[in-house]
Amino acid sequence: MSTIRERNKELILRAASEEFADKGFAATKTSDIAAKAGLPKPNVYYYFKSKENLYREVLESIIEPILQASTPFNADGVPSEVLSGYIRSKIRISRDLPFASKVFASEIMHGAPHLSADLVEQLNSQAKHNIDCIQTWIDRGQIAPIDPNHLMFSIWAATQTYADFDWQITAITGKAKLDEEDYEAAAQTIIRLVLKGCEPD
C-alpha cells in the first residue's frame, strides 16, 4: 500500500511540475494535473489536500537539492574543487528537475509569494555562506578579486538556463532533448570559464 501511495504521489508531483511550469499557478487546473498523471482527480486532493499545497510540494522538491548543492562550500576547501562540484550539482538539477526549476524561477521572479519565510531564510543563508567563502578565498589571494555576489549570480544563470530556457537551447542545437554528452559539455564549459576567470592576477 505504501508503495502505491508513493508511486501515485510521485506521478502527481511530476505532472504538477510540468503543468505549473507550462501554465503558471493560477492557470493550472487540478483536473489537468490528474489527467497528465493518469489518476482520478480526487487523488490529487487525497494526497495533497489543495492545489496550493501541491504547488508548495513542487517548490520544495527542488529547494532541497539546491541547498544540498552548496555542501562543498567551506572556507578551507580548494576553490577550484568547490566551484567545480557546485557547478556540476547545479547542472544535474537542471537535467533532473527541469520543470520544478522553471516553477522555482517563476516563483522567485514573482517575489516568492508561496515560499515560507523559513525556506526563504534557508536559501538566503546558503547564498550568504557561499559568498562569504568566496570572499575568504579572495582575501587570502586564492582567487582573483572579483565581486563574489556577481560570481554566484553568473553561476546560477549559466547553470539554470539549461532548465529554464531549454526550448531555446534545443531550438539552437537542433535536438529534441539534450543528452548526457550535452550536459557534460555544458558543465565543462562553465567550469572552465569560471575557473579561468577566478585565477589569481
Backbone as ProteinMPNN parsed JSONL, in Angstrom:
{"seq_chain_A": "MSTIRERNKELILRAASEEFADKGFAATKTSDIAAKAGLPKPNVYYYFKSKENLYREVLESIIEPILQASTPFNADGVPSEVLSGYIRSKIRISRDLPFASKVFASEIMHGAPHLSADLVEQLNSQAKHNIDCIQTWIDRGQIAPIDPNHLMFSIWAATQTYADFDWQITAITGKAKLDEEDYEAAAQTIIRLVLKGCEPD", "coords_chain_A": {"N_chain_A": [[0.824, -1.201, 0.0], [1.925, 1.209, 0.812], [3.841, 1.522, -1.162], [2.277, 1.932, -3.449], [1.056, 4.305, -2.732], [3.274, 6.074, -2.599], [4.094, 5.9, -5.244], [1.882, 6.999, -6.612], [1.857, 9.602, -5.552], [4.293, 10.516, -6.528], [3.792, 10.435, -9.292], [1.806, 12.394, -9.47], [3.167, 14.657, -8.523], [5.164, 14.917, -10.5], [3.587, 15.398, -12.764], [2.317, 17.729, -11.943], [4.49, 19.468, -11.749], [5.14, 19.8, -14.443], [2.764, 20.941, -15.441], [2.474, 23.319, -13.878], [4.842, 24.568, -14.61], [4.386, 25.021, -17.29], [1.968, 26.499, -17.41], [1.766, 28.177, -15.216], [0.852, 29.036, -11.802], [-1.819, 30.077, -11.3], [-3.289, 29.537, -13.673], [-3.248, 26.795, -13.897], [-5.036, 23.754, -13.72], [-6.386, 21.414, -11.433], [-7.595, 19.228, -12.507], [-6.328, 18.908, -14.942], [-3.788, 18.253, -14.072], [-4.292, 15.807, -12.827], [-5.165, 14.331, -15.039], [-2.823, 14.284, -16.61], [-1.228, 12.83, -14.922], [-2.5, 10.453, -15.025], [-4.412, 9.642, -13.218], [-7.373, 9.582, -11.101], [-9.094, 12.683, -10.477], [-9.876, 13.161, -7.705], [-7.774, 11.934, -6.361], [-5.674, 13.744, -6.333], [-6.457, 15.625, -4.433], [-6.725, 13.933, -2.28], [-4.104, 13.145, -1.685], [-2.73, 15.601, -1.516], [-4.387, 17.602, -0.592], [-4.9, 20.35, -1.455], [-4.572, 22.616, -4.293], [-2.75, 24.59, -3.744], [-1.121, 23.445, -1.731], [0.025, 21.387, -3.216], [1.461, 22.834, -5.086], [3.349, 24.031, -3.422], [4.708, 21.747, -2.623], [5.921, 21.002, -5.005], [7.703, 23.131, -5.289], [9.277, 22.713, -2.993], [10.438, 20.335, -3.682], [12.572, 20.944, -5.257], [14.028, 22.753, -3.808], [15.424, 21.463, -1.733], [17.466, 19.93, -3.154], [18.813, 22.181, -4.2], [19.798, 23.407, -1.898], [21.441, 21.338, -0.98], [23.348, 21.31, -2.97], [25.229, 23.158, -2.274], [26.857, 21.996, -0.421], [29.685, 21.432, -0.768], [30.858, 23.918, -0.263], [33.173, 25.513, 1.703], [35.353, 27.443, 3.698], [37.931, 26.431, 3.946], [38.189, 24.737, 1.855], [39.37, 23.652, -1.405], [39.323, 26.094, -3.799], [38.947, 25.627, -6.659], [38.027, 22.991, -6.722], [35.736, 23.12, -5.127], [34.11, 25.006, -6.516], [33.876, 23.7, -8.986], [32.526, 21.339, -8.23], [30.149, 22.432, -7.281], [29.081, 23.661, -9.58], [28.664, 21.396, -11.192], [26.723, 20.079, -9.663], [24.617, 21.894, -9.86], [24.109, 21.806, -12.595], [23.203, 19.179, -12.76], [20.781, 19.409, -11.388], [19.316, 21.009, -13.155], [19.184, 19.206, -15.24], [17.858, 16.943, -14.134], [15.579, 17.925, -12.819], [13.956, 19.694, -14.474], [11.398, 20.903, -14.889], [10.467, 21.566, -12.315], [12.46, 23.356, -11.734], [11.846, 25.455, -13.464], [9.413, 26.248, -12.357], [10.295, 27.103, -9.867], [11.968, 29.254, -10.655], [10.057, 30.984, -11.761], [8.533, 31.479, -9.482], [10.389, 32.885, -7.881], [10.797, 35.122, -9.518], [8.387, 36.358, -9.177], [8.474, 37.327, -6.653], [8.473, 35.382, -4.68], [5.93, 34.49, -3.44], [4.713, 32.139, -2.469], [6.547, 30.773, -1.009], [7.66, 29.723, 2.171], [8.625, 31.736, 5.014], [10.68, 30.544, 6.374], [11.915, 28.845, 4.483], [12.796, 30.732, 2.638], [14.628, 32.064, 4.227], [16.474, 29.99, 4.641], [17.453, 29.631, 2.021], [18.563, 32.166, 1.525], [20.484, 32.282, 3.554], [22.122, 30.201, 2.797], [23.119, 31.179, 0.35], [24.486, 33.445, 1.288], [26.432, 32.218, 2.866], [27.928, 30.852, 0.903], [28.889, 33.02, -0.589], [30.399, 34.327, 1.358], [32.431, 32.427, 1.704], [33.679, 32.581, -0.791], [34.583, 35.22, -0.655], [36.444, 34.952, 1.407], [38.377, 33.354, 0.144], [39.213, 35.198, -1.753], [40.301, 37.197, -0.116], [42.468, 35.811, 0.883], [43.996, 35.588, -1.335], [43.644, 33.457, -2.978], [41.933, 33.298, -5.127], [41.002, 35.46, -7.879], [40.365, 38.985, -7.31], [37.397, 39.334, -7.648], [33.915, 40.331, -7.79], [32.144, 38.679, -5.351], [29.38, 38.296, -5.107], [28.37, 38.69, -7.715], [29.707, 36.706, -9.032], [28.429, 34.409, -8.021], [25.827, 34.929, -8.956], [26.274, 34.75, -11.694], [26.991, 32.059, -12.007], [24.623, 30.821, -11.194], [22.879, 31.727, -13.238], [24.124, 30.678, -15.535], [23.977, 27.896, -15.151], [21.285, 27.276, -14.549], [19.987, 28.009, -16.833], [19.858, 25.858, -18.531], [17.66, 24.46, -17.812], [15.588, 26.345, -17.491], [15.512, 27.698, -19.929], [15.26, 25.765, -21.872], [13.829, 25.327, -24.236], [14.787, 27.242, -26.055], [17.452, 26.439, -26.175], [17.306, 23.803, -27.213], [16.192, 24.425, -29.654], [18.23, 25.855, -30.903], [20.348, 24.019, -30.909], [19.225, 22.031, -32.391], [18.278, 19.693, -31.409], [15.873, 17.454, -30.041], [15.939, 16.886, -27.407], [18.324, 17.378, -24.853], [21.267, 15.387, -24.329], [23.325, 13.191, -22.238], [25.969, 13.776, -22.953], [25.734, 16.401, -23.81], [25.068, 17.76, -21.422], [27.358, 17.232, -19.965], [29.247, 18.558, -21.521], [28.312, 21.138, -21.178], [28.736, 21.498, -18.4], [31.561, 21.265, -18.292], [32.309, 23.435, -19.882], [31.279, 25.697, -18.484], [32.623, 25.388, -16.051], [35.292, 25.718, -16.912], [35.255, 28.393, -17.823], [34.58, 29.757, -15.441], [36.656, 28.994, -13.629], [38.959, 29.872, -15.007], [38.391, 32.581, -15.038], [38.57, 33.097, -12.369], [41.194, 32.8, -11.705], [44.051, 33.8, -9.84], [45.359, 37.132, -10.11]], "CA_chain_A": [[0.0, 0.0, 0.0], [2.834, 2.342, 0.893], [4.479, 1.66, -2.466], [1.272, 2.529, -4.346], [0.894, 5.696, -2.295], [4.445, 6.829, -3.025], [4.081, 5.958, -6.705], [0.855, 7.952, -7.017], [2.317, 10.939, -5.191], [5.359, 10.877, -7.466], [3.153, 10.718, -10.582], [1.111, 13.674, -9.351], [4.187, 15.705, -8.411], [5.799, 15.092, -11.8], [2.598, 16.035, -13.642], [2.11, 19.091, -11.454], [5.672, 20.25, -12.13], [5.009, 20.132, -15.859], [1.627, 21.847, -15.633], [2.8, 24.613, -13.283], [5.904, 25.166, -15.419], [3.824, 25.411, -18.585], [0.83, 27.43, -17.329], [1.768, 29.021, -14.023], [-0.009, 28.555, -10.717], [-3.222, 30.476, -11.425], [-3.955, 28.932, -14.83], [-3.2, 25.334, -13.83], [-6.21, 23.106, -13.137], [-6.094, 20.119, -10.825], [-8.093, 18.192, -13.41], [-5.276, 18.693, -15.936], [-2.708, 17.547, -13.377], [-4.746, 14.425, -12.651], [-5.171, 13.683, -16.359], [-1.44, 14.037, -17.022], [-0.7, 11.781, -14.039], [-3.223, 9.213, -15.291], [-5.111, 9.272, -11.991], [-8.609, 10.332, -10.896], [-8.905, 13.994, -9.858], [-9.902, 13.114, -6.229], [-6.477, 11.513, -5.815], [-4.853, 14.933, -6.101], [-6.878, 16.191, -3.146], [-6.481, 12.927, -1.241], [-2.687, 13.153, -1.316], [-2.147, 16.934, -1.305], [-5.408, 18.454, 0.046], [-5.255, 21.53, -2.243], [-3.628, 22.984, -5.346], [-1.699, 25.376, -3.088], [-0.184, 22.51, -1.086], [0.738, 20.678, -4.272], [2.42, 23.79, -5.647], [4.45, 24.155, -2.449], [5.485, 20.491, -2.664], [6.758, 21.09, -6.198], [8.783, 24.052, -4.952], [10.162, 22.09, -2.005], [11.15, 19.22, -4.304], [13.821, 21.438, -5.855], [14.776, 23.543, -2.832], [16.366, 20.597, -1.027], [18.664, 19.751, -3.99], [19.533, 23.453, -4.304], [20.541, 23.566, -0.646], [22.483, 20.306, -0.93], [24.39, 21.618, -3.957], [26.243, 24.003, -1.645], [27.606, 21.23, 0.575], [31.152, 21.553, -0.886], [31.377, 25.235, 0.099], [33.759, 25.788, 3.009], [36.481, 28.354, 3.522], [39.181, 25.678, 3.867], [38.183, 23.899, 0.665], [40.131, 24.115, -2.572], [38.34, 26.827, -4.618], [38.649, 25.004, -7.952], [37.233, 21.786, -6.475], [34.426, 23.533, -4.618], [33.34, 25.628, -7.597], [33.571, 22.659, -9.981], [31.492, 20.475, -7.665], [28.901, 23.202, -7.211], [28.568, 23.808, -10.944], [28.156, 20.085, -11.626], [25.465, 19.826, -8.937], [23.587, 22.766, -10.417], [23.765, 21.266, -13.909], [22.381, 17.969, -12.524], [19.435, 19.852, -11.024], [18.662, 21.417, -14.403], [18.95, 17.994, -16.036], [16.932, 16.002, -13.494], [14.356, 18.578, -12.34], [13.792, 20.886, -15.317], [10.108, 21.577, -14.713], [10.474, 22.174, -10.985], [13.36, 24.502, -11.831], [11.085, 26.547, -14.081], [8.435, 26.699, -11.366], [11.065, 27.85, -8.869], [12.385, 30.516, -11.266], [8.863, 31.831, -11.854], [8.188, 31.874, -8.115], [11.339, 33.91, -7.471], [10.544, 36.333, -10.316], [7.172, 36.998, -8.674], [8.654, 37.733, -5.259], [8.355, 34.205, -3.804], [4.734, 34.596, -2.591], [4.284, 30.862, -1.906], [7.615, 30.189, -0.202], [7.59, 30.094, 3.58], [9.721, 32.587, 5.481], [11.762, 29.66, 6.787], [12.631, 28.406, 3.29], [13.477, 31.914, 2.101], [15.785, 32.283, 5.099], [17.457, 28.94, 4.339], [18.066, 29.925, 0.73], [19.388, 33.36, 1.662], [21.625, 31.941, 4.406], [23.017, 29.386, 1.975], [23.79, 32.066, -0.6], [25.433, 34.278, 2.044], [27.541, 31.345, 3.254], [28.742, 30.631, -0.287], [29.535, 34.284, -0.925], [31.429, 34.56, 2.381], [33.553, 31.533, 1.386], [34.377, 33.163, -1.939], [35.287, 36.408, -0.178], [37.603, 34.474, 2.157], [39.393, 32.95, -0.849], [39.732, 36.429, -2.346], [41.146, 37.842, 0.897], [43.689, 35.007, 1.01], [44.711, 35.603, -2.6], [43.496, 32.164, -3.659], [41.269, 33.57, -6.406], [41.06, 36.869, -8.284], [39.483, 39.87, -6.539], [36.157, 39.637, -8.364], [32.782, 40.515, -6.885], [31.619, 37.34, -5.05], [27.943, 38.241, -5.379], [28.126, 38.543, -9.148], [30.189, 35.378, -9.421], [27.342, 33.472, -7.73], [24.719, 35.2, -9.879], [26.664, 34.246, -13.014], [26.91, 30.593, -11.973], [23.193, 30.478, -11.186], [22.314, 31.972, -14.565], [24.718, 29.768, -16.519], [23.545, 26.51, -14.947], [19.822, 27.146, -14.575], [19.469, 28.253, -18.175], [19.644, 24.575, -19.206], [16.299, 24.032, -17.497], [14.622, 27.425, -17.662], [15.45, 28.113, -21.332], [15.534, 24.567, -22.664], [13.235, 25.438, -25.572], [15.731, 27.988, -26.886], [18.666, 25.633, -26.341], [17.031, 22.714, -28.149], [15.959, 25.014, -30.976], [19.521, 26.239, -31.481], [21.164, 22.823, -31.137], [18.535, 21.154, -33.331], [17.959, 18.439, -30.736], [14.595, 17.446, -29.33], [16.265, 16.832, -25.983], [19.759, 17.271, -24.61], [21.676, 14.097, -23.775], [24.363, 13.249, -21.209], [27.145, 14.45, -23.503], [25.454, 17.839, -23.821], [25.167, 18.278, -20.056], [28.77, 17.17, -19.589], [29.902, 19.655, -22.241], [27.883, 22.371, -20.504], [29.445, 21.577, -17.128], [32.976, 21.523, -18.554], [32.452, 24.794, -20.413], [31.05, 26.661, -17.402], [33.733, 25.234, -15.111], [36.487, 26.336, -17.5], [35.078, 29.844, -17.822], [34.617, 30.249, -14.057], [37.98, 28.803, -13.04], [39.888, 30.776, -15.671], [38.065, 33.931, -14.59], [38.898, 33.213, -10.948], [42.628, 32.657, -11.475], [44.656, 34.991, -9.22], [46.058, 38.034, -11.04]], "C_chain_A": [[0.866, 1.261, 0.0], [3.49, 2.605, -0.45], [3.541, 2.319, -3.466], [1.097, 4.004, -4.019], [2.057, 6.558, -2.792], [4.488, 6.982, -4.54], [3.078, 7.001, -7.182], [1.275, 9.392, -6.713], [3.395, 11.419, -6.159], [4.786, 11.21, -8.844], [2.476, 12.088, -10.567], [2.112, 14.823, -9.293], [4.846, 15.994, -9.762], [4.851, 15.814, -12.757], [2.369, 17.487, -13.245], [3.273, 19.993, -11.835], [5.555, 20.708, -13.583], [3.901, 21.15, -16.098], [1.917, 23.239, -15.078], [3.877, 25.326, -14.101], [5.35, 25.723, -16.719], [2.801, 26.542, -18.477], [0.884, 28.412, -16.167], [0.76, 28.522, -13.004], [-1.488, 28.831, -10.984], [-3.955, 29.733, -12.535], [-3.982, 27.41, -14.794], [-4.442, 24.784, -13.141], [-5.819, 21.746, -12.57], [-6.571, 18.981, -11.722], [-7.049, 17.877, -14.487], [-4.098, 17.942, -15.328], [-3.063, 16.07, -13.242], [-4.709, 13.667, -13.981], [-3.758, 13.347, -16.815], [-0.825, 12.92, -16.191], [-1.36, 10.434, -14.298], [-3.972, 8.695, -14.074], [-6.412, 10.07, -11.876], [-8.327, 11.653, -10.165], [-8.953, 13.949, -8.324], [-8.581, 12.676, -5.604], [-5.566, 12.697, -5.516], [-5.183, 15.527, -4.736], [-6.633, 15.212, -1.997], [-5.038, 13.003, -0.743], [-2.164, 14.533, -0.93], [-3.122, 17.969, -0.738], [-5.848, 19.659, -0.797], [-4.203, 21.782, -3.321], [-2.455, 23.766, -4.743], [-0.658, 24.472, -2.431], [0.657, 21.772, -2.118], [1.807, 21.576, -4.885], [3.62, 23.939, -4.712], [5.323, 22.903, -2.445], [6.407, 20.479, -3.887], [7.951, 21.996, -5.926], [9.795, 23.386, -4.018], [10.964, 20.939, -2.612], [12.465, 19.669, -4.942], [14.65, 22.23, -4.852], [15.794, 22.689, -2.09], [17.608, 20.308, -1.876], [19.483, 21.038, -4.133], [20.387, 23.676, -3.053], [21.696, 22.572, -0.563], [23.631, 20.599, -1.888], [25.528, 22.431, -3.351], [27.083, 23.279, -0.608], [29.118, 21.395, 0.449], [31.719, 22.878, -0.374], [31.872, 25.277, 1.539], [35.049, 26.556, 2.781], [37.809, 27.624, 3.361], [39.244, 24.756, 2.656], [39.044, 24.494, -0.437], [39.141, 24.796, -3.526], [37.967, 26.139, -5.923], [37.771, 23.765, -7.778], [35.827, 22.137, -6.005], [33.56, 24.09, -5.74], [32.957, 24.609, -8.666], [32.45, 21.755, -9.492], [30.143, 21.155, -7.622], [28.271, 23.326, -8.596], [27.988, 22.492, -11.449], [26.837, 19.749, -10.938], [24.332, 20.648, -9.514], [23.161, 22.299, -11.819], [22.887, 20.022, -13.747], [20.946, 18.341, -12.157], [18.666, 20.267, -12.275], [18.312, 20.215, -15.271], [17.826, 17.146, -15.449], [15.603, 16.618, -13.074], [14.048, 19.835, -13.166], [12.48, 21.636, -15.085], [10.014, 22.248, -13.354], [11.374, 23.402, -10.971], [12.647, 25.709, -12.436], [10.058, 27.124, -13.113], [9.129, 27.561, -10.317], [11.478, 29.216, -9.418], [11.217, 31.492, -11.355], [8.454, 32.355, -10.484], [9.104, 33.009, -7.641], [11.089, 35.221, -8.215], [9.301, 37.08, -9.838], [7.258, 37.345, -7.193], [8.468, 36.634, -4.241], [7.127, 34.247, -2.883], [4.312, 33.291, -1.921], [5.358, 30.187, -1.056], [7.482, 30.659, 1.247], [8.793, 30.944, 3.951], [10.932, 31.741, 5.866], [12.59, 29.211, 5.58], [13.399, 29.56, 2.648], [14.744, 32.192, 2.909], [16.876, 31.247, 4.838], [18.199, 29.232, 3.045], [19.003, 31.123, 0.821], [20.64, 33.084, 2.503], [22.646, 31.123, 3.63], [23.806, 30.267, 1.018], [24.835, 32.92, 0.111], [26.655, 33.457, 2.455], [28.486, 31.13, 2.073], [29.545, 31.878, -0.651], [30.642, 34.608, 0.077], [32.659, 33.682, 2.135], [34.376, 32.109, 0.243], [35.182, 34.384, -1.502], [36.528, 36.03, 0.627], [38.72, 34.066, 1.216], [40.029, 34.175, -1.489], [40.711, 37.094, -1.379], [42.482, 37.108, 1.076], [44.528, 34.997, -0.275], [44.608, 34.302, -3.373], [42.776, 32.29, -4.995], [41.326, 35.071, -6.673], [40.074, 37.71, -7.472], [38.247, 40.305, -7.33], [35.024, 39.783, -7.352], [32.139, 39.154, -6.61], [30.12, 37.203, -5.3], [27.69, 37.947, -6.855], [28.7, 37.24, -9.697], [29.09, 34.351, -9.198], [26.176, 33.672, -8.693], [25.026, 34.618, -11.258], [26.58, 32.723, -13.083], [25.455, 30.147, -11.98], [22.614, 30.599, -12.592], [22.823, 30.951, -15.584], [24.213, 28.341, -16.376], [22.039, 26.344, -15.072], [19.234, 27.369, -15.953], [19.178, 26.949, -18.914], [18.3, 23.946, -18.848], [15.306, 25.116, -17.911], [14.463, 27.875, -19.109], [15.742, 26.941, -22.262], [14.959, 24.656, -24.072], [14.203, 26.141, -26.518], [16.978, 27.158, -27.181], [18.44, 24.501, -27.338], [16.784, 23.244, -29.565], [17.283, 25.338, -31.664], [20.37, 25.011, -31.801], [20.527, 21.874, -32.145], [18.193, 19.803, -32.739], [16.613, 18.55, -30.027], [14.824, 17.468, -27.821], [17.768, 16.679, -25.831], [20.087, 15.914, -23.998], [22.808, 14.289, -22.764], [25.6, 13.984, -21.699], [26.962, 15.963, -23.527], [25.616, 18.438, -22.422], [26.613, 18.253, -19.559], [29.542, 18.304, -20.26], [29.558, 20.994, -21.592], [28.653, 22.562, -19.209], [30.914, 21.939, -17.347], [33.208, 22.956, -19.036], [32.315, 25.832, -19.306], [32.185, 26.605, -16.385], [34.985, 25.929, -15.644], [36.391, 27.863, -17.452], [35.216, 30.421, -16.41], [36.023, 30.141, -13.471], [39.023, 29.716, -13.686], [39.651, 32.22, -15.198], [38.45, 34.178, -13.138], [40.395, 33.066, -10.665], [43.204, 33.927, -10.886], [45.419, 35.833, -10.246], [47.578, 37.878, -10.863]], "O_chain_A": [[0.587, 2.234, -0.701], [3.679, 3.757, -0.843], [3.964, 3.172, -4.246], [1.001, 4.844, -4.913], [1.846, 7.64, -3.34], [4.861, 8.032, -5.063], [3.39, 7.801, -8.064], [1.067, 10.29, -7.529], [3.408, 12.583, -6.56], [5.236, 12.154, -9.493], [2.565, 12.844, -11.534], [1.919, 15.848, -9.946], [5.06, 17.15, -10.126], [5.259, 16.729, -13.472], [2.244, 18.364, -14.1], [3.071, 21.15, -12.202], [5.839, 21.862, -13.905], [4.073, 22.102, -16.859], [1.634, 24.237, -15.741], [3.83, 26.545, -14.265], [5.791, 26.77, -17.194], [2.757, 27.432, -19.326], [0.124, 29.38, -16.139], [-0.086, 27.683, -13.313], [-2.315, 27.923, -10.904], [-5.109, 29.341, -12.364], [-4.683, 26.795, -15.597], [-4.852, 25.29, -12.097], [-5.018, 21.021, -13.161], [-6.004, 17.888, -11.693], [-6.901, 16.726, -14.896], [-3.485, 17.099, -15.982], [-2.24, 15.195, -13.51], [-4.278, 12.516, -14.04], [-3.512, 12.263, -17.343], [0.0, 12.153, -16.687], [-0.862, 9.398, -13.859], [-4.153, 7.489, -13.904], [-6.539, 11.127, -12.493], [-7.423, 11.723, -9.331], [-8.153, 14.628, -7.681], [-8.298, 13.005, -4.452], [-4.782, 12.664, -4.567], [-4.284, 15.889, -3.976], [-6.364, 15.627, -0.87], [-4.78, 12.934, 0.459], [-1.254, 14.637, -0.107], [-2.721, 19.093, -0.437], [-7.04, 19.964, -0.853], [-3.099, 21.24, -3.273], [-1.313, 23.621, -5.179], [0.544, 24.706, -2.559], [1.853, 21.558, -1.921], [2.919, 21.13, -5.167], [4.765, 23.97, -5.16], [6.54, 22.992, -2.281], [7.538, 20.0, -3.811], [9.081, 21.669, -6.291], [11.005, 23.481, -4.223], [12.041, 20.602, -2.119], [13.369, 18.857, -5.141], [15.86, 22.364, -5.03], [16.912, 23.14, -1.84], [18.72, 20.43, -1.362], [20.712, 20.986, -4.182], [21.546, 24.08, -3.142], [22.794, 22.919, -0.13], [24.764, 20.182, -1.645], [26.653, 22.403, -3.848], [27.941, 23.895, 0.025], [29.793, 21.491, 1.474], [32.911, 22.969, -0.082], [31.097, 25.1, 2.478], [35.748, 26.341, 1.791], [38.72, 28.138, 2.711], [40.243, 24.067, 2.453], [39.397, 25.673, -0.41], [38.215, 24.146, -4.012], [36.786, 26.073, -6.264], [36.878, 23.515, -8.588], [34.849, 21.524, -6.433], [32.406, 23.69, -5.894], [31.845, 24.647, -9.192], [31.53, 21.437, -10.246], [29.115, 20.535, -7.893], [27.068, 23.119, -8.759], [26.925, 22.483, -12.071], [25.934, 19.194, -11.564], [23.209, 20.159, -9.645], [21.987, 22.392, -12.178], [21.937, 19.83, -14.505], [20.003, 17.664, -12.567], [17.497, 19.915, -12.433], [17.285, 20.2, -15.948], [16.946, 16.685, -16.175], [14.6, 15.91, -12.981], [13.896, 20.921, -12.606], [12.458, 22.867, -15.084], [9.533, 23.377, -13.25], [11.087, 24.377, -10.277], [12.822, 26.84, -11.981], [9.857, 28.337, -13.057], [8.621, 28.612, -9.926], [11.354, 30.225, -8.723], [11.364, 32.679, -11.062], [8.078, 33.518, -10.336], [8.629, 33.987, -7.063], [11.158, 36.299, -7.625], [9.17, 38.284, -10.061], [6.244, 37.622, -6.553], [8.318, 36.915, -3.052], [7.262, 34.06, -1.674], [3.621, 33.325, -0.903], [5.106, 29.145, -0.451], [7.226, 31.833, 1.513], [9.838, 30.89, 3.302], [12.074, 32.17, 5.702], [13.82, 29.196, 5.64], [14.52, 29.38, 2.172], [15.794, 32.513, 2.351], [18.061, 31.58, 4.816], [19.421, 29.099, 2.975], [20.101, 31.103, 0.266], [21.721, 33.588, 2.201], [23.855, 31.308, 3.769], [25.022, 30.119, 0.89], [25.941, 33.101, -0.398], [27.783, 33.948, 2.399], [29.705, 31.216, 2.227], [30.729, 31.797, -0.978], [31.7, 35.107, -0.306], [33.791, 34.126, 2.33], [35.606, 32.127, 0.294], [36.324, 34.564, -1.925], [37.552, 36.708, 0.542], [39.883, 34.391, 1.454], [41.234, 34.197, -1.74], [41.806, 37.502, -1.767], [43.5, 37.727, 1.386], [45.636, 34.461, -0.294], [45.376, 34.059, -4.304], [42.988, 31.478, -5.895], [41.663, 35.854, -5.784], [39.059, 37.195, -7.001], [38.074, 41.483, -7.641], [35.167, 39.398, -6.191], [31.633, 38.525, -7.539], [29.642, 36.127, -5.66], [26.899, 37.069, -7.2], [28.229, 36.73, -10.714], [28.834, 33.515, -10.065], [25.603, 32.702, -9.189], [24.144, 34.06, -11.912], [26.15, 32.164, -14.092], [25.092, 29.208, -12.688], [21.943, 29.688, -13.077], [22.055, 30.426, -16.391], [24.038, 27.645, -17.377], [21.572, 25.362, -15.649], [18.103, 26.962, -16.218], [18.347, 26.925, -19.822], [17.856, 23.006, -19.508], [14.315, 24.844, -18.59], [13.405, 28.378, -19.486], [16.384, 27.099, -23.3], [15.544, 24.113, -25.009], [14.414, 25.693, -27.645], [17.494, 27.173, -28.299], [19.277, 24.26, -28.208], [17.126, 22.59, -30.55], [17.435, 25.119, -32.866], [21.035, 24.963, -32.836], [21.205, 21.006, -32.695], [17.857, 18.868, -33.466], [16.262, 19.599, -29.487], [14.012, 17.997, -27.062], [18.408, 15.944, -26.583], [19.291, 15.356, -23.242], [23.2, 15.419, -22.472], [26.216, 14.734, -20.942], [27.908, 16.716, -23.294], [26.228, 19.494, -22.26], [27.04, 19.143, -18.823], [30.394, 18.935, -19.634], [30.412, 21.873, -21.473], [29.165, 23.648, -18.939], [31.449, 22.816, -16.669], [34.179, 23.604, -18.646], [33.137, 26.742, -19.198], [32.655, 27.639, -15.912], [35.66, 26.648, -14.907], [37.351, 28.537, -17.08], [35.879, 31.438, -16.205], [36.523, 31.097, -12.879], [39.876, 30.271, -12.992], [40.598, 32.978, -14.987], [38.636, 35.322, -12.722], [40.823, 33.191, -9.517], [42.896, 35.022, -11.359], [46.054, 35.288, -11.148], [48.351, 38.547, -11.549]]}, "name": "protein", "num_of_chains": 1, "seq": "MSTIRERNKELILRAASEEFADKGFAATKTSDIAAKAGLPKPNVYYYFKSKENLYREVLESIIEPILQASTPFNADGVPSEVLSGYIRSKIRISRDLPFASKVFASEIMHGAPHLSADLVEQLNSQAKHNIDCIQTWIDRGQIAPIDPNHLMFSIWAATQTYADFDWQITAITGKAKLDEEDYEAAAQTIIRLVLKGCEPD"}
